[in-house]
């Protein structure tokens, strides 16, 4: 994947934030981009903006929690562009609270989007990449896949799982001698709308989390931290470089490096967990 010109990328969660930035970055490198998101008006507006910038783009409303929806996305991509070379399983949501008190629908929603969105993307797209003998998978995890902050158990669980699934996929493809690459993106705080992800809360799961007494305070704290975070364009550039270089780890916030090293060192040495600056 040294040359991206004329290749095809699929990006989920593409209507805003990191997904939109990745779509723009890969499109600027000459890729054709299929943008996918569950938020239909925002997706249509984002695709229109990129098309106005000269990027060859298409869009498909997609609920990554649904295997059928992601399989339809894969079919639509191949029908529209004739191939797929890069799949960015990026869609994500956040939420939390005390682990013993987080409602089960919140767990279901976060794991459905963050983890099964990746699983469904792998199942729908990797066979295409294997058949053509080239391609790259980028799974969006988080520094929360390497460190576990309090009050964010569902999010931490989903992102730890994405790191594990990604590393397993990397080893599996290597064992096959495949030229298909894998990267896992583990950013820190980025200026996105994830603090307001419940705007897309599925009605089938009942009342949205903002109806909970403690939900607003948690989101307000998260929103304040995110607003001071990194520009998504910086993250997108790192993703592009990892695809071209065939690099697995994409750690965009080196300030978390000492905490990650200390955490795994504590595990090896049998010491109890520390907050590593997360409190």
C-alpha positions in Angstrom: 0.0 0.0 0.0 2.9 2.4 -0.7 0.9 4.1 -3.4 -2.7 5.1 -2.5 -3.6 6.8 -5.7 -6.7 5.3 -7.3 -7.2 2.9 -4.5 -10.5 2.6 -2.5 -11.0 3.4 1.2 -14.0 2.7 3.4 -14.4 4.8 6.6 -17.1 4.2 9.2 -18.0 7.0 11.5 -17.1 9.3 8.6 -19.6 12.1 9.2 -17.5 13.9 11.8 -14.4 13.9 13.9 -11.6 11.4 13.2 -13.6 9.5 10.5 -14.2 12.7 8.5 -10.6 13.7 8.9 -9.4 10.3 7.7 -11.8 10.5 4.7 -10.4 13.9 3.8 -6.7 12.8 4.2 -7.0 9.6 2.2 -9.0 11.4 -0.5 -6.3 14.1 -0.7 -3.9 11.3 -1.5 -6.0 10.3 -4.5 -8.1 7.5 -2.9 -11.7 7.0 -3.7 -13.7 7.1 -0.5 -16.8 5.4 0.7 -18.0 7.3 3.7 -20.3 5.5 6.2 -22.2 6.7 9.2 -25.4 6.2 11.0 -26.1 9.9 11.1 -27.7 10.5 7.7 -27.9 14.3 7.4 -24.4 14.9 8.7 -23.1 12.1 6.4 -24.7 13.7 3.4 -23.3 17.1 4.3 -19.8 15.7 4.9 -19.8 13.8 1.6 -20.9 16.9 -0.3 -18.1 18.9 1.3 -15.4 16.4 0.3 -16.8 16.1 -3.2 -16.5 19.9 -3.5 -12.8 19.6 -2.6 -12.3 17.3 -5.6 -12.4 14.0 -3.8 -14.2 11.1 -5.5 -16.6 10.1 -2.7 -19.8 8.1 -2.1 -21.7 7.5 1.1 -23.9 4.9 2.7 -25.9 5.1 5.8 -24.6 2.3 8.0 -25.3 1.0 11.5 -22.1 -0.8 12.3 -23.8 -2.8 15.1 -25.6 -4.7 12.4 -23.6 -7.3 10.4 -26.2 -7.1 7.6 -25.7 -3.3 7.4 -21.9 -3.6 7.2 -22.2 -6.4 4.6 -24.4 -4.1 2.6 -21.8 -1.4 2.9 -19.1 -3.8 1.5 -21.4 -4.7 -1.4 -22.2 -1.1 -2.1 -18.5 -0.2 -2.1 -17.5 -2.9 -4.6 -20.5 -2.1 -6.8 -19.6 1.6 -6.8 -15.8 1.5 -7.1 -15.1 -2.1 -8.2 -12.8 -2.9 -5.3 -11.8 -2.0 -1.7 -8.3 -1.6 -0.4 -8.5 0.1 3.0 -11.2 -0.4 5.6 -11.1 2.0 8.6 -13.4 0.6 11.3 -13.6 3.9 13.1 -17.2 4.4 14.3 -17.3 4.9 18.1 -19.4 6.1 21.0 -18.7 6.7 24.7 -20.4 6.6 28.0 -19.9 5.4 31.5 -20.4 5.9 35.2 -19.8 3.5 38.2 -19.3 0.0 36.8 -22.0 -1.5 39.0 -24.5 1.2 38.0 -24.1 1.6 34.2 -27.4 0.4 32.6 -27.2 -2.7 30.5 -28.5 -0.8 27.4 -25.5 1.5 27.7 -23.1 -1.5 27.8 -25.0 -3.0 24.8 -24.8 0.2 22.8 -21.1 0.9 23.4 -20.0 -2.7 22.8 -22.2 -2.9 19.8 -20.7 0.1 18.1 -17.1 0.1 19.3 -16.4 -3.7 19.3 -18.9 -5.3 17.1 -18.6 -2.5 14.6 -15.0 -3.6 14.2 -15.9 -7.3 14.2 -18.5 -6.7 11.5 -16.0 -4.7 9.5 -13.4 -7.4 9.6 -15.9 -10.1 8.6 -17.3 -8.1 5.8 -14.1 -6.6 4.3 -11.1 -8.8 5.0 -12.3 -11.6 2.6 -12.2 -9.0 -0.2 -8.7 -7.8 0.8 -7.5 -11.4 1.0 -9.0 -12.3 -2.4 -7.2 -9.4 -4.1 -3.9 -10.0 -2.3 -3.5 -6.5 -0.9 -5.1 -4.0 1.4 -5.0 -2.6 4.9 -7.3 -2.7 8.0 -7.3 0.2 10.4 -9.2 -0.4 13.7 -9.9 2.6 15.9 -9.3 1.8 19.6 -8.0 4.4 22.0 -5.4 5.0 24.7 -8.3 3.6 26.8 -7.5 0.3 25.1 -4.1 0.4 26.9 -5.0 2.2 30.1 -8.1 1.9 32.2 -9.5 5.1 33.6 -12.3 4.9 36.3 -15.9 5.6 35.4 -15.5 4.4 31.8 -15.7 0.7 32.1 -17.9 0.0 29.0 -15.7 2.2 26.9 -12.5 0.8 28.3 -13.8 -2.8 27.8 -14.7 -2.1 24.1 -11.3 -0.5 23.3 -9.2 -3.1 25.1 -11.1 -5.7 23.0 -10.4 -3.8 19.8 -6.7 -3.8 20.6 -6.8 -7.6 21.2 -8.8 -8.3 18.1 -6.5 -6.2 16.0 -3.4 -7.9 17.3 -4.9 -11.3 16.7 -5.9 -10.3 13.1 -2.3 -9.1 12.5 -0.8 -12.4 13.6 -3.4 -14.4 11.6 -2.7 -12.5 8.4 1.1 -12.8 9.0 0.7 -16.6 9.5 -1.0 -16.8 6.1 1.8 -14.8 4.5 -0.8 -12.3 3.4 0.2 -8.8 2.2 -2.9 -7.4 3.9 -1.7 -5.1 6.7 -3.4 -4.1 10.1 -3.1 -1.0 12.2 -4.7 -0.2 15.5 -5.3 3.5 16.3 -4.9 4.4 20.0 -5.3 8.2 20.3 -5.7 10.2 23.5 -8.1 13.2 23.6 -9.1 14.4 20.2 -11.5 17.3 19.3 -14.6 15.2 18.2 -18.3 15.0 19.1 -17.9 11.8 21.0 -19.1 13.4 24.2 -22.4 14.0 22.5 -22.5 10.5 20.8 -25.9 9.8 22.4 -27.4 12.0 19.7 -27.4 8.7 17.8 -28.8 6.6 20.7 -30.9 3.8 19.2 -34.6 4.1 20.1 -34.8 0.3 20.4 -32.6 0.4 23.5 -35.1 2.6 25.4 -34.5 6.0 27.1 -31.1 7.6 26.2 -28.4 7.9 28.8 -28.9 11.7 29.2 -32.1 10.8 31.2 -29.9 9.5 34.0 -29.2 11.9 36.9 -25.4 11.6 36.7 -25.1 11.5 32.8 -25.0 15.2 32.2 -22.1 15.8 34.7 -20.0 13.0 33.2 -20.6 14.3 29.6 -19.8 17.9 30.7 -16.4 16.8 32.1 -15.6 14.7 29.1 -16.6 17.5 26.7 -14.3 20.0 28.5 -11.3 17.6 28.2 -12.1 16.8 24.5 -12.4 20.4 23.5 -8.7 20.9 24.4 -7.6 17.8 22.5 -5.8 17.2 19.3 -7.0 18.3 15.9 -8.5 15.2 14.1 -6.4 16.1 11.0 -3.3 15.3 13.0 -4.7 11.8 13.8 -5.7 11.3 10.1 -2.2 12.1 9.0 -0.8 9.5 11.4 -3.3 6.9 10.0 -2.3 7.6 6.5 1.4 7.2 7.4 0.8 3.9 9.1 -1.1 2.5 6.1 1.8 3.5 3.8 4.5 2.2 6.2 2.7 -1.0 7.1 2.9 -0.1 10.8 0.6 -1.8 13.4 0.6 0.6 16.4 -0.6 4.2 15.9 -0.1 5.9 19.2 -0.7 9.6 18.6 -0.2 10.9 22.1 3.2 10.1 23.5 2.4 11.7 26.8 0.6 8.5 27.7 3.7 6.4 27.0 5.1 6.4 30.5 1.7 5.3 31.9 1.3 2.5 29.4 4.8 1.2 30.2 4.2 1.5 33.9 0.9 -0.3 33.7 2.3 -3.3 32.0 5.4 -3.3 34.2 3.1 -3.4 37.2 1.3 -6.4 35.7 4.5 -8.3 35.1 5.8 -7.5 38.6 2.4 -8.4 40.3 1.8 -4.9 41.7 -1.7 -3.5 42.1 -3.1 -1.1 39.5 -2.3 2.6 39.8 -4.1 5.5 38.1 -1.0 6.7 36.2 -2.2 10.2 36.1 -5.7 9.3 35.0 -7.5 10.7 38.1 
